[in-house]
């Protein structure tokens, strides 16, 4: 117990005394959360701006739709110039019973959306003017969909990536550094068993990862970002803990093969960076090509991302634990056994 406590204390001191490690563990990944969170904070909430000339029931109806932002102009010519210059996608002018609609040829998508809204409002006004009863009615209600606001998606993904980077680099660099400086050789002569050394590093890795998670979620919950946790957020804990252990095992495997810190850093980057882009850390992997989605299924970071997102912000039930936990546990067992097999106290 004394050896374990001494090893864990030494590892913690090395960690918080290294300013570069502190930066890349907390500040660097947090920068992505802050930048992306601010950039996409209002995504999906903006209205399409159009020009309008005159006043009347149609223009009032367009404003009441809530989908358009109306900019008033005194003359049609003035509004047309704005459309021609590319400043507006369309204009609507109302002069008595005459409705004029002009749109930018270069922006067909937004012009079609605006045109559909205008047609709908005009049809409704025509129906009211004629007094004819409605032949068809629409039963419309809100449906809670599974799409996420940017901060809901960004926080779990970047948090998982940050934790993965910390676990891999921490384990790999510690093992390589201690072996190169013959610290492991002195520990072995103490004697201290391999499980004691590994357990001390695992405990330190868990402590750092939990601190990272608290910082990430705490920042995301700030009103400026607006992260909202679901009622099943606690089910993300086993996925989170297994994910840490899986990446710790990967780090130990990297450290077992590399001879220098530079080689360990390069190898860890080769392992972690592709996972970040192929596991849905920065963009939804569902929008990627099928072959990329298939490859991403073999990465533990994909299942850590999906598992934490499912419970932290999607509100999934306990049945959703099966796949991510099974995959991550498999990585822990397979990679962990290989790392233990090739573990070396000193360079050959």
C-alpha positions in Angstrom: 0.0 0.0 0.0 2.9 2.3 0.8 4.5 1.7 -2.6 1.2 2.3 -4.4 0.7 5.6 -2.5 4.2 6.8 -3.2 4.0 5.9 -6.9 0.6 7.7 -7.3 1.8 10.8 -5.4 4.9 10.9 -7.6 2.9 10.7 -10.8 0.5 13.4 -9.6 3.4 15.8 -8.7 5.0 15.2 -12.1 1.6 16.0 -13.8 0.8 19.3 -12.1 4.4 20.6 -12.2 4.5 20.2 -16.0 2.9 23.4 -17.4 2.8 22.0 -20.9 1.0 18.9 -19.8 -1.6 21.0 -17.9 -2.1 23.1 -21.0 -2.7 20.2 -23.4 -4.8 18.3 -20.8 -7.2 21.1 -19.9 -6.7 24.4 -21.8 -6.1 23.0 -25.3 -9.2 20.8 -25.7 -11.3 23.4 -23.8 -10.4 25.9 -26.4 -12.2 23.8 -29.0 -15.3 23.6 -26.8 -15.3 27.4 -26.3 -14.6 28.3 -29.9 -17.1 25.9 -31.4 -19.7 26.6 -28.7 -19.6 30.3 -29.5 -19.4 29.9 -33.3 -22.4 27.5 -33.4 -24.4 28.9 -30.5 -27.1 30.4 -32.6 -27.0 27.7 -35.4 -30.5 26.8 -36.6 -32.2 29.9 -35.0 -31.5 32.5 -37.7 -34.3 33.8 -39.9 -34.2 34.4 -43.7 -34.1 38.2 -44.4 -36.1 39.5 -47.3 -37.1 42.9 -48.5 -40.7 44.2 -48.4 -42.3 47.2 -50.0 -45.7 48.5 -48.8 -48.1 47.3 -46.1 -51.1 45.0 -46.1 -52.4 41.7 -45.0 -49.9 39.6 -47.0 -46.9 41.3 -45.6 -48.4 41.1 -42.1 -49.0 37.4 -42.7 -45.3 36.9 -43.7 -44.2 38.6 -40.5 -46.5 36.4 -38.4 -44.9 33.2 -39.8 -41.9 33.8 -37.7 -39.6 32.3 -40.4 -38.7 35.6 -42.1 -37.1 38.8 -41.1 -38.6 41.7 -43.0 -36.6 44.7 -44.1 -38.8 47.5 -45.4 -38.0 49.7 -48.4 -39.7 52.7 -49.8 -39.6 51.6 -53.5 -39.5 48.4 -55.4 -36.4 49.6 -57.3 -34.5 50.1 -54.1 -35.3 46.6 -53.0 -34.5 45.1 -56.4 -31.1 46.6 -56.2 -30.5 44.8 -52.9 -31.5 41.5 -54.4 -29.4 42.1 -57.5 -26.3 43.0 -55.3 -26.8 39.7 -53.4 -27.6 41.4 -50.1 -31.1 39.8 -50.0 -32.5 36.5 -51.5 -35.9 38.0 -52.4 -38.4 40.8 -52.1 -42.2 41.0 -51.7 -44.1 44.1 -52.7 -47.8 44.6 -51.8 -49.8 47.3 -53.6 -53.5 46.8 -53.1 -54.5 43.4 -54.5 -51.2 43.1 -56.5 -48.3 41.1 -55.0 -44.9 41.3 -56.6 -42.3 38.7 -55.8 -38.7 38.9 -57.1 -35.9 36.5 -56.1 -32.1 36.1 -56.7 -31.3 33.5 -59.4 -28.0 32.6 -57.7 -29.7 31.5 -54.5 -32.4 29.1 -55.6 -32.6 27.2 -52.3 -33.5 30.1 -50.1 -35.7 31.6 -53.0 -37.7 28.4 -53.1 -38.2 28.4 -49.3 -39.3 32.1 -49.4 -41.5 31.5 -52.4 -43.3 28.6 -50.7 -44.0 30.8 -47.7 -45.3 33.6 -49.9 -47.5 31.3 -51.9 -48.9 29.8 -48.6 -49.7 33.2 -47.1 -51.3 34.5 -50.4 -53.4 31.3 -50.7 -54.6 31.7 -47.1 -55.5 35.4 -47.7 -57.4 34.5 -51.0 -59.4 31.9 -49.1 -60.3 34.4 -46.4 -61.3 36.9 -49.0 -63.6 34.5 -50.8 -65.1 33.2 -47.7 -64.9 29.6 -48.9 -64.6 26.9 -46.2 -61.4 24.9 -46.0 -61.6 21.6 -47.8 -58.4 20.1 -46.3 -57.2 20.6 -42.7 -53.8 19.8 -41.2 -53.2 18.2 -37.9 -49.9 19.5 -36.8 -48.1 18.8 -33.5 -44.5 19.0 -32.4 -42.3 15.9 -32.4 -39.3 15.6 -30.1 -36.6 14.6 -32.6 -33.2 13.2 -31.9 -31.2 16.0 -33.5 -29.0 18.0 -31.2 -28.1 21.6 -30.8 -24.4 22.2 -31.5 -23.3 22.5 -27.8 -25.2 19.3 -27.0 -23.1 17.5 -29.6 -19.8 19.3 -29.2 -19.4 18.9 -25.4 -19.5 15.0 -25.2 -17.4 14.6 -28.3 -14.6 17.0 -27.4 -14.7 15.8 -23.8 -14.2 12.2 -24.8 -11.4 13.2 -27.2 -9.7 15.3 -24.5 -9.9 12.4 -22.0 -8.6 9.9 -24.6 -5.6 12.1 -25.5 -4.7 12.6 -21.8 -5.0 8.9 -21.0 -2.9 7.7 -24.0 -0.2 10.3 -23.7 -0.1 10.1 -19.9 0.4 6.4 -19.9 2.8 6.2 -22.9 5.1 9.1 -21.9 5.2 8.1 -18.2 6.2 4.5 -19.1 8.8 5.6 -21.7 10.3 8.3 -19.4 10.5 6.1 -16.4 12.1 3.3 -18.3 14.6 5.5 -20.0 15.6 7.2 -16.7 15.8 3.7 -15.1 13.1 4.6 -12.6 11.3 1.4 -13.4 14.5 -0.6 -12.8 14.8 1.0 -9.3 11.1 0.3 -8.6 11.6 -3.3 -9.6 14.5 -3.7 -7.2 12.4 -2.3 -4.4 10.6 -4.7 -5.3 7.3 -3.5 -6.6 5.0 -5.7 -8.7 3.7 -4.7 -12.2 0.1 -4.6 -11.0 1.1 -2.0 -8.4 2.8 0.3 -10.9 -0.1 0.0 -13.4 -2.8 0.5 -10.7 -1.1 3.7 -9.5 -1.0 5.0 -13.0 -4.7 4.0 -13.6 -5.8 5.8 -10.5 -4.0 9.0 -11.5 -5.4 8.8 -15.0 -8.9 8.4 -13.6 -8.4 11.4 -11.4 -7.2 13.6 -14.2 -10.1 12.4 -16.5 -12.7 13.1 -13.9 -11.3 16.6 -13.4 -11.4 17.1 -17.2 -15.0 16.0 -17.4 -16.1 18.3 -14.6 -14.4 21.3 -16.2 -15.9 20.5 -19.7 -19.4 20.0 -18.4 -19.2 22.9 -16.0 -18.2 25.2 -18.9 -20.9 23.8 -21.2 -23.6 24.4 -18.6 -22.8 28.1 -18.5 -25.7 30.2 -19.8 -23.6 31.5 -22.7 -23.4 27.9 -24.1 -26.6 26.4 -22.7 -25.7 22.7 -22.4 -28.6 20.7 -20.9 -28.2 17.3 -19.3 -30.9 14.7 -19.5 -32.4 12.7 -16.7 -30.3 9.6 -17.6 -26.9 11.5 -17.6 -25.6 9.2 -14.8 -25.7 6.2 -17.2 -22.8 7.8 -19.1 -20.5 7.1 -16.1 -19.8 3.4 -16.9 -19.1 4.3 -20.6 -16.8 7.1 -19.4 -14.9 4.9 -17.0 -14.5 2.0 -19.5 -13.4 4.5 -22.1 -10.6 5.9 -19.9 -9.4 2.3 -19.2 -9.4 1.5 -22.9 -7.3 4.5 -23.8 -5.0 3.9 -20.9 -4.4 0.4 -22.2 -3.6 1.8 -25.7 -1.2 4.3 -24.0 0.6 1.4 -22.2 0.9 -0.5 -25.4 2.4 2.5 -27.2 4.8 3.0 -24.2 5.8 -0.6 -24.2 7.1 -0.4 -27.8 8.6 3.1 -28.0 12.1 3.8 -26.8 12.0 7.6 -26.5 9.4 10.3 -25.5 9.6 11.7 -29.1 8.7 8.3 -30.6 5.9 7.8 -28.0 4.4 11.2 -28.8 4.5 10.5 -32.6 2.9 7.0 -32.1 0.3 8.4 -29.8 -0.7 11.1 -32.3 -0.9 8.5 -35.1 -3.3 6.5 -32.9 -5.5 9.3 -31.5 -5.7 11.9 -34.3 -7.4 9.7 -36.9 -9.9 8.6 -34.2 -10.8 12.2 -33.5 -11.8 12.8 -37.1 -13.4 9.4 -37.8 -15.3 9.0 -34.5 -17.6 12.0 -34.6 -15.6 14.3 -32.3 -15.8 17.5 -34.4 -18.6 16.6 -36.9 -21.5 14.1 -36.9 -20.2 10.8 -38.3 -23.7 10.1 -39.7 -23.0 12.6 -42.4 -19.8 10.9 -43.5 -19.6 8.4 -46.4 -20.7 4.8 -45.7 -17.1 3.5 -45.9 -16.0 6.1 -43.3 -18.8 5.2 -41.0 -17.9 1.5 -41.3 -14.3 2.2 -40.4 -15.3 4.3 -37.4 -17.0 1.4 -35.8 -13.7 -0.3 -35.0 -12.5 2.7 -33.0 -13.1 2.9 -29.2 -13.5 6.7 -29.4 -16.5 6.3 -31.6 -18.3 4.1 -29.1 -17.2 6.3 -26.2 -18.6 9.4 -28.0 -21.8 7.7 -28.9 -22.3 6.2 -25.5 -21.7 9.4 -23.6 -23.9 11.4 -26.0 -26.7 8.9 -25.7 -27.0 9.4 -22.0 -25.7 12.8 -21.4 -27.9 14.7 -23.8 -30.1 12.2 -25.7 -31.8 10.6 -22.6 -31.4 7.0 -23.8 -32.3 4.2 -21.4 -30.1 1.5 -19.8 -30.4 -0.8 -22.8 -28.2 1.5 -24.8 -25.3 0.6 -22.5 -24.8 -2.8 -24.1 -22.9 -1.9 -27.3 -20.5 0.8 -26.1 -19.7 -1.0 -22.9 -19.1 -4.3 -24.6 -16.8 -2.8 -27.3 -14.8 -0.7 -24.7 -14.5 -3.7 -22.4 -13.2 -5.7 -25.3 -10.6 -3.2 -26.0 -9.6 -3.1 -22.3 -9.1 -6.9 -22.2 -7.4 -7.4 -25.6 -5.1 -4.4 -25.6 -4.5 -4.6 -21.9 -3.4 -8.2 -22.1 -1.1 -7.4 -25.0 0.4 -4.4 -23.1 1.0 -6.5 -20.0 2.6 -9.2 -22.1 5.1 -6.8 -23.7 5.7 -4.7 -20.6 9.4 -4.1 -20.0 11.1 -2.8 -16.9 14.1 -1.5 -18.8 15.2 -1.1 -22.4 16.6 -4.3 -23.9 
